[in-house]
Amino acid sequence: MNLRGINAITRFVLELCALAVLSWWGVDVGRSWLGSLVLGIAFPVLAAMTWGNFVAPRAPRYLPLGGRVGIEIAFFGTPTVGLAAMGHWVLAPVFGVLAAVNTSLHHVWKQDDDARRRIAAPPGAPRRV
């Protein structure tokens, strides 16, 4: 496995962590058990729907680079703020820096374009790496 593969796996793990933190933060900010339940479900669901519709390689409304970067900043920045708001002063910047470095490498290496090209290629077509 090369560095690009490690970066892709790291990105997937960071995406899952972001959704988990959003759920955790939603539960934390809820003022009642019902509010905690609703926000704990709503925060990650809204984030996942936005990601899936506009940023994911199979997104039906795949945005140009500027739009994707804006959503990525919000997607990874919101859990970073949530961690800080919950008092996790070490974990928040660690997550934020990891997400920023990973996303930067993801775009420098054009991993979004590679993923979309692999998805669009007909079965049996040679893969360009």
Number of C-alpha atoms within 10 A of each C-alpha: 5 6 9 14 11 12 18 17 12 16 17 12 11 19 19 14 15 24 22 16 20 29 23 21 23 21 22 19 15 15 9 11 11 11 15 19 15 15 21 23 17 16 19 23 15 13 19 18 11 16 19 16 15 18 23 18 20 14 14 11 11 17 15 10 11 9 13 17 16 10 17 19 15 13 21 24 19 18 24 24 18 21 22 15 14 13 11 13 13 10 12 19 15 12 18 20 14 15 23 16 11 18 22 13 16 17 13 10 13 12 18 17 13 15 13 15 15 16 12 11 12 10 8 6 8 9 10 8 6
